[in-house]
Amino acid sequence: MKHFFQFTERNTSYKQETLAGVTTFLSIAYILVVNPLILSQTGMDKGAIFTATALTAIIGSLLIGLLANYPIAIAPSMGLNSFFTFSVCIGMGIKWEVALTGVFVAGVIFIVLSLLKIREKIINAIPEDLKHAIAAGIGFFIAFIGFKNAKIIIPNKDTFVSIGHLTSPTTGLAVFGLVITILMLVRNVKGAIFYGMIISTIIGMLTGLVKIPTHIMGTIPSLKPTFGVVFPHLQDIFAPEVLAVIFTFLFVAFFDTAGALIALTSQAGIMKDNKIPKIGRALLADSSAGAIGAILGTSTPATSVESSAGIAVGGRTGFTSVITAVCFAIALFFSPILSVITNEVTAPALIIVGGLMAMNLQNINWSRVEVAIPSFLTIIMMPLTSSVALGLAFGFILYPLALLMQKRGKELHPIMYVLALLFILYFIFIVK
């Protein structure tokens, strides 16, 4: 087992990987609650979505862990489930069965692109400075989500956002968790982020801020209402509005996953010389999870940026992903316990991990304006638009333009110009 996962080469251990896997699960477990809440607004069965969400996370995490040996989890994407529900089903009036079929078709196309190594070539063509900008931008995005979930930052009609009510008990719990975790980190306590979440949970239950479960085990809901509904509706995919949905899922999911993989493999020390080893296998795992998830009954899964919490604890191999998958499997039987994993408990981990990922800023060549401005816009637009793909769009359009203006266009791979054109079309026809 140690040899298969390369423990010695990556300087890790069973204890370190297990702790990382559990930390990743705790950081992303909210998806088991939130995904059914969002998708059920389309008319889908909430219980079936819960089971499909867990099974998709189990399969996706196992695939990327065993095929690519990455310490990364795959689970249904928050952004894409919102797009599925509010834009496609409610906004466009497309039945959830047909929309889910669109997700399945997009997943199959992804598998083909991964097998042909087209996705791998695109990721390898991205300049090194932009890759560091992507990692840093996702760090800012994650931290912003953490501040928002903790209500440390709240909406403000005049300034868009402002400081929250720090004296609020639940926000105070998040602040306490943030401070205690930072103190453990500076004292070089291994697993500080994990222990911070555990301490916050215990304090929350003792003070009544976190609900204590009334029972431990629950029954696993049936998949019957959603399983396999995509197959009878394959004939509907050629409708113009469904084709548009398929393209959008392809485009957004592609670059969300690309951005996350670049950021997470950089954080884990896997990316070397601007190349990501076994990236093709990771992309195949991601795309396979997309097709399987649609069959089970959930919207598009993606490489989970919350995996950064586990990597920060010390996750370096696919054994971390295996442990995360095991945790999701256990959660199927112990769903009532999930109520203790609140936003206030996980928010400090997201904030701290965001700060750690922002360290990539030091690797960007800020002395050159043609690098600095596209990198800056890539970074800042991710949290401001709540979209990894949109952040990439700004950088991928401006970076080639800047080099062309300097008559240095030949320094870029031709793929970058194709991406710039695609993102321009994305702004024109998709972004509203």
C-alpha positions in Angstrom: 0.0 0.0 0.0 2.8 2.4 0.9 4.6 1.6 -2.3 1.4 2.0 -4.4 0.7 5.5 -3.1 4.4 6.5 -3.0 4.5 7.4 0.7 8.2 7.5 0.9 8.7 9.7 -2.2 6.1 12.2 -1.0 7.2 12.1 2.6 3.9 11.1 4.2 2.4 8.4 6.4 -0.9 6.5 7.1 -1.6 8.8 10.0 -0.9 12.0 8.1 -3.0 10.8 5.0 -5.9 9.6 7.2 -6.1 12.9 9.1 -6.0 14.8 5.7 -8.8 12.6 4.3 -11.0 13.2 7.3 -10.3 16.9 7.2 -11.2 17.1 3.5 -14.5 15.2 4.2 -15.4 17.6 7.1 -14.7 20.6 4.8 -17.0 19.3 2.1 -19.6 17.3 4.0 -22.0 20.2 3.7 -22.6 19.2 0.1 -24.6 16.2 1.4 -27.1 18.7 2.9 -26.9 21.6 0.5 -27.0 19.7 -2.8 -30.4 18.0 -2.1 -31.8 21.4 -0.9 -30.9 23.1 -4.1 -31.7 20.3 -6.6 -34.9 19.4 -5.0 -36.3 22.8 -6.1 -36.5 21.4 -9.6 -38.9 18.6 -8.4 -36.3 16.0 -7.8 -36.6 13.7 -4.9 -34.5 15.0 -2.0 -33.7 11.6 -0.5 -32.5 10.2 -3.8 -30.3 13.3 -4.4 -28.7 12.7 -1.0 -27.8 9.2 -1.9 -26.6 10.1 -5.4 -24.5 12.9 -4.0 -22.7 10.6 -1.5 -22.2 7.8 -4.1 -20.9 10.3 -6.7 -18.4 11.6 -4.1 -17.3 8.1 -3.2 -16.8 7.0 -6.8 -15.1 10.2 -8.0 -12.8 10.4 -5.0 -11.8 6.8 -5.3 -11.1 7.2 -9.1 -8.8 10.2 -8.7 -7.1 8.7 -5.7 -6.4 5.3 -7.3 -5.9 6.4 -10.9 -3.9 9.6 -10.4 -2.7 9.3 -6.8 -3.9 12.8 -6.0 -5.0 13.9 -2.5 -8.2 15.4 -4.0 -11.9 14.8 -3.6 -14.5 14.9 -6.3 -18.1 15.8 -5.4 -21.1 17.7 -6.9 -20.2 21.3 -7.6 -22.0 24.1 -5.7 -21.8 26.5 -8.6 -23.0 24.0 -11.2 -25.9 22.7 -9.1 -27.1 26.3 -8.8 -26.8 26.8 -12.5 -28.7 23.5 -13.1 -31.5 24.5 -10.8 -32.0 28.2 -11.2 -30.8 28.9 -14.8 -31.7 25.7 -16.6 -34.7 24.1 -14.9 -36.4 27.2 -13.4 -35.1 29.9 -15.7 -35.3 28.1 -19.0 -38.2 25.8 -18.0 -36.4 22.6 -19.0 -37.5 19.5 -17.1 -35.0 18.2 -14.6 -34.9 14.8 -16.4 -33.8 16.5 -19.6 -31.3 18.8 -17.9 -29.8 15.8 -16.1 -29.5 14.1 -19.5 -27.5 17.2 -20.7 -25.2 16.7 -17.7 -24.7 13.0 -18.7 -23.9 13.9 -22.4 -21.4 16.6 -21.2 -19.8 13.9 -19.0 -19.4 11.5 -21.9 -17.9 14.2 -24.1 -15.5 15.0 -21.2 -14.4 11.3 -21.1 -13.7 11.4 -24.9 -11.7 14.6 -24.6 -9.8 13.1 -21.6 -8.9 9.9 -23.5 -7.7 11.9 -26.5 -5.6 14.0 -24.0 -7.1 17.2 -25.3 -7.8 18.5 -21.8 -4.3 17.6 -20.7 -2.7 19.5 -23.6 -4.8 22.6 -22.8 -3.8 22.6 -19.1 -0.1 22.1 -20.0 -0.3 25.0 -22.4 -1.2 27.6 -19.7 1.8 29.8 -18.8 3.4 29.3 -15.4 2.5 32.8 -14.1 -1.2 32.3 -14.9 -1.1 28.9 -13.1 0.2 30.6 -10.0 -2.4 33.3 -10.4 -5.2 30.7 -10.7 -4.0 29.0 -7.5 -3.8 32.3 -5.6 -7.2 33.4 -7.0 -8.9 30.2 -5.8 -7.3 30.9 -2.4 -9.0 34.3 -2.3 -12.2 32.8 -3.5 -12.1 30.1 -0.8 -11.3 32.6 1.9 -14.2 34.8 0.8 -16.6 31.9 1.0 -15.3 31.2 4.5 -15.8 34.8 5.7 -19.3 34.8 4.2 -20.3 31.4 5.7 -19.1 32.6 9.1 -21.0 35.9 8.6 -17.8 37.7 9.4 -18.5 39.5 6.1 -22.2 40.3 5.3 -24.1 41.9 2.4 -24.4 45.7 2.5 -26.6 47.6 0.0 -24.3 50.6 0.0 -20.8 49.0 -0.1 -21.8 45.5 -1.3 -20.2 43.9 1.7 -19.2 45.0 5.2 -18.1 43.6 8.5 -20.6 41.3 10.2 -21.8 41.2 13.8 -18.8 39.7 15.5 -20.6 39.6 18.8 -23.2 37.3 17.4 -22.8 33.9 19.1 -22.5 31.8 15.9 -20.1 34.3 14.3 -18.2 34.4 17.6 -17.8 30.6 17.4 -16.3 30.9 13.9 -13.9 33.7 15.1 -12.9 31.5 18.0 -12.2 28.6 15.7 -10.2 30.8 13.4 -8.0 32.2 16.2 -7.4 28.8 17.9 -6.5 27.2 14.5 -4.1 30.0 13.7 -2.4 29.7 17.1 -2.0 26.0 16.6 -0.6 26.6 13.1 2.1 29.0 14.3 3.0 26.5 16.9 3.5 23.9 14.1 0.8 21.6 15.5 0.3 18.9 12.8 -3.4 18.6 11.9 -4.1 22.1 13.3 -7.0 22.7 10.8 -8.6 19.4 11.7 -8.3 19.9 15.4 -9.6 23.4 15.1 -12.8 22.0 13.6 -13.2 19.4 16.3 -12.6 21.9 19.1 -15.1 24.4 17.5 -17.7 21.6 17.2 -17.3 20.6 20.9 -17.5 24.2 22.1 -20.5 24.7 19.8 -22.4 21.7 21.3 -21.5 22.7 24.9 -22.9 26.2 24.3 -25.9 25.1 22.4 -24.7 26.8 19.2 -24.4 23.5 17.4 -27.3 21.1 17.5 -26.6 17.8 19.2 -28.1 14.9 17.1 -31.0 13.2 18.6 -30.0 9.9 17.0 -26.9 8.5 15.4 -27.9 6.3 12.5 -30.4 6.9 9.7 -31.7 4.8 6.7 -30.2 5.3 3.3 -32.9 6.9 0.9 -33.7 5.0 -2.3 -32.1 6.0 -5.6 -35.2 4.8 -7.6 -36.7 8.3 -8.3 -33.6 9.5 -10.1 -31.5 6.4 -11.1 -31.2 6.0 -14.9 -33.8 8.6 -15.9 -31.3 10.1 -18.3 -31.5 7.2 -20.8 -35.1 7.6 -21.9 -34.5 11.3 -22.6 -31.4 11.0 -24.8 -33.6 11.8 -27.8 -34.2 15.3 -26.3 -30.6 16.4 -26.4 -30.8 17.8 -30.0 -33.2 20.5 -29.1 -31.4 23.9 -29.5 -31.9 24.9 -25.8 -30.6 21.6 -24.6 -27.5 21.8 -26.8 -26.8 25.2 -25.3 -27.1 23.8 -21.8 -24.7 20.9 -22.7 -22.1 23.4 -24.1 -22.4 25.6 -21.0 -21.9 22.6 -18.7 -18.9 21.6 -20.8 -17.3 25.0 -20.8 -17.8 26.0 -17.2 -17.0 22.6 -15.7 -13.9 22.3 -17.9 -12.3 25.4 -16.6 -13.6 25.1 -13.0 -11.9 21.7 -12.9 -8.8 22.9 -14.7 -8.4 25.8 -12.2 -8.9 23.6 -9.2 -6.5 20.9 -10.4 -3.8 23.5 -11.0 -4.3 25.1 -7.6 -4.5 21.9 -5.6 -1.6 20.0 -7.3 0.6 23.1 -6.8 -0.4 23.3 -3.1 0.4 19.5 -2.7 3.8 19.9 -4.4 2.8 17.6 -7.3 3.2 20.1 -10.1 6.8 20.2 -11.3 8.3 22.5 -14.0 4.9 23.8 -15.0 3.7 20.2 -15.6 1.2 18.1 -13.7 2.1 14.4 -13.7 -0.8 12.0 -14.4 -3.1 14.9 -15.1 -4.8 12.8 -17.9 -5.8 10.2 -15.3 -7.1 12.9 -13.0 -9.2 14.4 -15.8 -10.5 11.0 -16.8 -11.6 10.4 -13.1 -13.3 13.7 -13.1 -15.2 13.2 -16.3 -16.2 9.6 -15.4 -17.6 10.9 -12.2 -19.7 13.4 -14.2 -21.3 10.8 -16.3 -21.9 8.4 -13.4 -23.3 11.2 -11.2 -25.9 12.0 -13.9 -27.0 8.4 -14.1 -27.3 8.3 -10.3 -29.2 11.5 -10.1 -27.1 14.6 -9.4 -25.7 17.6 -11.3 -22.1 17.9 -12.5 -19.4 17.0 -9.9 -16.0 18.7 -10.0 -12.7 18.7 -8.4 -13.5 20.1 -5.0 -11.5 23.2 -3.9 -12.2 22.2 -0.3 -9.6 19.5 -0.8 -7.1 22.2 0.0 -8.0 21.8 3.7 -6.8 18.2 3.6 -3.7 19.1 1.7 -2.9 21.8 4.2 -3.1 19.2 7.0 -0.5 17.1 5.1 -2.4 15.1 2.4 0.0 14.2 -0.4 -1.2 11.0 -2.0 -4.4 9.3 -3.3 -4.7 7.6 0.1 -6.2 10.9 1.3 -8.9 10.6 -1.3 -9.6 7.0 -0.4 -10.1 8.0 3.2 -12.4 10.8 2.1 -14.4 8.3 0.1 -14.7 6.0 3.1 -16.0 8.9 5.2 -18.7 9.6 2.5 -19.6 5.9 2.7 -20.0 6.1 6.4 -22.0 9.2 6.1 -24.7 7.3 4.2 -25.5 5.4 7.4 -24.8 8.2 9.9 -26.5 11.1 8.2 -27.9 12.6 11.4 -24.4 13.4 12.6 -23.9 15.7 9.6 -25.9 18.4 11.5 -22.9 19.1 13.7 -20.8 20.2 10.7 -22.1 23.7 10.4 -20.8 26.7 8.4 -19.3 28.2 11.5 -17.3 25.0 12.1 -15.8 24.8 8.6 -15.4 28.5 7.8 -12.1 28.9 9.7 -10.6 26.1 7.7 -11.6 27.7 4.4 -10.2 31.1 5.5 -6.9 29.7 6.6 -6.5 27.5 3.5 -7.3 30.4 1.3 -4.4 32.3 3.0 -2.0 29.4 2.4 -3.0 29.1 -1.2 -2.4 32.9 -1.7 1.2 32.3 -1.0 1.4 31.5 -4.8 1.5 35.3 -5.3 5.2 35.3 -4.6 5.8 33.1 -7.6 4.3 35.6 -10.1 6.6 37.9 -12.0 5.0 41.2 -10.8 7.8 43.3 -12.3 6.4 42.8 -15.9 3.2 44.6 -16.6 2.1 42.1 -19.3 2.2 39.4 -16.6 1.0 41.4 -13.6 -2.2 42.8 -15.0 -3.7 39.6 -16.4 -2.6 37.7 -13.3 -4.2 40.3 -11.0 -7.5 40.2 -12.9 -7.5 36.4 -12.8 -7.1 36.5 -9.1 -9.4 39.4 -8.2 -12.3 38.3 -10.5 -12.7 34.9 -8.9 -14.0 36.1 -5.6 -15.8 39.1 -7.1 -17.8 37.0 -9.6 -17.9 33.9 -7.4 -16.7 31.9 -10.4 -13.4 30.3 -11.2 -14.2 30.2 -14.9 -14.9 33.9 -15.1 -11.6 34.7 -13.4 -9.8 32.5 -15.9 -11.6 34.3 -18.7 -10.1 37.7 -17.9 -6.6 36.4 -17.6 -6.8 34.1 -20.7 -8.1 36.9 -22.9 -5.7 39.7 -21.7 -2.5 37.6 -21.4 -2.3 36.8 -25.1 -3.3 40.3 -26.1 -0.6 41.8 -24.0 2.1 39.6 -25.6 0.8 40.3 -29.0 1.1 44.1 -28.4 4.7 43.5 -27.4 5.2 41.4 -30.6 6.0 38.4 -28.5 3.0 36.3 -29.6 5.1 33.4 -30.7 6.1 32.7 -27.0 2.6 31.4 -26.3 1.3 28.0 -27.3 -1.4 28.3 -30.1 -3.9 26.7 -27.7 -3.9 29.9 -25.6 -5.2 31.9 -28.6 -8.0 29.4 -29.1 -8.9 29.7 -25.4 -8.9 33.5 -25.6 -11.4 33.3 -28.6 -13.6 30.8 -26.8 -13.7 33.0 -23.7 -14.7 36.0 -25.8 -17.5 34.0 -27.3 -18.4 32.8 -23.8 -18.8 36.5 -22.7 -20.9 37.3 -25.7 -23.3 34.3 -25.8 -23.4 32.8 -22.3 -22.6 35.4 -19.6 -25.7 37.5 -19.1 
